[in-house]
Amino acid sequence: MASTNQLCLVLVIFLSVFSLSSLLTSAIIPKANVSLSIPSSQLVENLCNGKAIQNRRFYLKALSTPEVIVAMDTTQLGTLIMKLGAANAKATLNVYNEIIKKPGSPQALKAINCCVEVYKYAILSFEMVSSKLVEDPQTANYDVAVIGLEIANCEKELINAKVQAARLLAGNRFMKYYV
């Protein structure tokens, strides 16, 4: 069984990266705007009060969904966060699939196709990780870190191909917060 410290570490890493965003996420993920009127659980409160948390208010808002509030332990909370990662990867993949239909240079098409494959991988990985948290949190942590490397590669391909699509870059940055 996973230790509480390992699961908290995975959650703190996710939340720390997530808070670094200066972008509004609603352009990619409409459900990101959640009212703070929903009370947070003690589990979320404890997590958001951790020393590594830089923007407590932001975390409370991000984790104030009905599904997260009913999480009974850090394993359930981590699983829900990974499911949110998968959902956001799907939303960003949909944006890539929209843009790939538009005319562009061969370099841009190659970069976008690379990113499409990265997001397909990310979706599968987030879904697998949510089940691994209980069995093997260290492997789950590694798997999530690999997603981050793939997203960075995608972003590099877009920049090198001079793809100017703010929605794609915002989606990539947002996905980094889950890893």
C-alpha positions in Angstrom: 0.0 0.0 0.0 1.2 3.5 -0.8 2.5 5.6 2.1 0.8 8.8 2.8 4.0 10.8 2.4 4.5 9.4 -1.1 1.0 10.3 -2.2 1.3 13.8 -0.6 4.5 14.3 -2.5 2.8 13.5 -5.8 -0.1 15.9 -4.9 2.2 18.7 -3.7 4.3 18.4 -6.9 1.2 18.6 -9.0 -0.2 21.5 -7.0 3.1 23.4 -6.9 3.4 23.3 -10.7 -0.3 24.0 -11.1 0.0 27.3 -9.1 2.7 28.7 -11.3 0.2 29.5 -14.0 -0.5 33.1 -14.9 -2.8 32.0 -17.6 -6.5 31.7 -17.4 -7.4 28.1 -17.8 -11.0 28.7 -18.9 -9.9 29.2 -22.5 -9.0 25.5 -22.7 -11.0 24.0 -19.9 -14.3 25.7 -19.1 -14.8 23.7 -15.9 -11.7 25.3 -14.3 -13.7 28.3 -13.0 -15.2 26.8 -9.9 -16.8 29.0 -7.2 -15.1 29.1 -3.8 -18.5 28.9 -2.2 -18.2 25.1 -2.1 -16.6 24.3 1.2 -13.4 22.3 1.0 -12.7 19.1 2.9 -10.3 18.8 5.7 -8.1 16.7 3.4 -7.9 19.5 0.8 -7.4 22.1 3.6 -4.5 20.1 5.0 -3.0 19.7 1.5 -3.4 23.4 0.7 -1.8 24.4 4.0 1.4 22.5 3.2 4.7 24.5 3.1 5.2 23.8 -0.6 1.9 25.4 -1.5 2.6 28.9 -2.8 -1.0 30.1 -3.7 -3.4 28.6 -1.1 -6.4 30.4 -2.5 -5.8 29.1 -6.0 -5.4 25.5 -4.8 -8.6 25.7 -2.7 -10.4 26.9 -5.8 -8.9 24.3 -8.1 -9.7 21.5 -5.6 -13.2 22.7 -4.6 -15.2 20.4 -6.9 -17.8 18.1 -5.4 -15.8 15.0 -6.4 -12.6 16.2 -4.7 -14.4 17.4 -1.6 -15.7 13.9 -0.9 -12.3 12.3 -1.2 -11.7 10.2 1.9 -7.9 10.0 1.7 -4.8 11.1 -0.2 -5.1 8.1 -2.5 -8.6 9.1 -3.6 -7.5 12.7 -3.9 -4.5 11.8 -6.1 -6.7 9.6 -8.2 -9.2 12.4 -8.8 -6.4 14.8 -9.7 -5.1 12.3 -12.2 -8.6 12.0 -13.7 -8.7 15.8 -14.0 -5.3 15.6 -15.8 -6.8 13.1 -18.3 -9.8 15.2 -18.8 -7.7 18.3 -19.5 -5.4 16.3 -21.8 -8.5 15.3 -23.8 -9.7 18.9 -24.0 -6.3 20.0 -25.3 -6.1 17.1 -27.7 -9.5 18.4 -29.1 -7.9 21.8 -29.7 -5.0 20.1 -31.5 -7.4 18.1 -33.6 -9.3 21.4 -34.6 -6.1 23.2 -35.6 -4.6 20.2 -37.5 -7.5 20.6 -40.0 -6.5 24.1 -40.9 -3.9 24.7 -43.6 -0.3 25.2 -42.5 3.3 24.5 -43.4 4.7 21.0 -43.4 6.8 21.9 -40.4 3.7 23.0 -38.5 1.8 19.9 -39.5 4.7 17.7 -38.3 4.9 19.6 -34.9 1.1 19.4 -34.4 1.1 15.7 -35.2 3.9 15.2 -32.7 1.8 16.9 -30.1 -1.3 14.9 -31.0 0.7 11.7 -30.2 2.0 13.2 -27.0 -1.6 14.0 -25.8 -2.8 10.5 -26.7 0.0 9.2 -24.6 -0.7 11.6 -21.8 -4.4 10.6 -21.6 -3.5 6.9 -21.4 -0.8 7.6 -18.8 -3.0 9.7 -16.6 -5.6 7.0 -16.7 -3.1 4.3 -15.8 -1.5 6.4 -13.1 -4.8 6.9 -11.3 -4.9 3.1 -10.8 -1.2 2.8 -9.9 -1.4 5.3 -7.0 -2.6 2.6 -4.7 -0.3 -0.1 -5.9 2.9 1.7 -6.6 3.1 5.5 -6.0 6.8 5.7 -7.0 6.1 4.3 -10.4 3.0 6.5 -10.7 5.2 9.5 -9.9 7.7 8.5 -12.6 5.0 8.0 -15.2 3.6 11.4 -14.5 7.1 12.9 -14.8 7.5 11.3 -18.3 4.4 13.0 -19.4 6.0 16.3 -18.5 9.0 15.5 -20.7 6.8 14.7 -23.6 4.8 17.9 -23.2 8.1 19.9 -23.1 9.1 18.1 -26.4 5.8 19.0 -27.9 6.2 22.7 -26.9 9.7 22.7 -28.4 8.4 21.2 -31.7 5.8 24.0 -31.9 8.3 26.7 -31.2 10.8 25.3 -33.7 8.0 25.1 -36.4 7.0 28.7 -35.5 3.5 27.6 -34.8 1.6 30.6 -33.4 -1.3 29.3 -31.6 -1.9 30.7 -28.1 -4.5 28.0 -27.3 -2.0 25.2 -27.9 0.8 26.8 -25.9 -1.7 27.6 -23.1 -2.9 24.0 -23.2 0.7 22.7 -23.0 1.5 25.0 -20.0 -1.7 23.9 -18.3 -0.8 20.2 -18.8 2.5 20.7 -17.1 0.7 21.6 -13.9 -0.5 18.1 -13.7 3.0 16.7 -13.8 
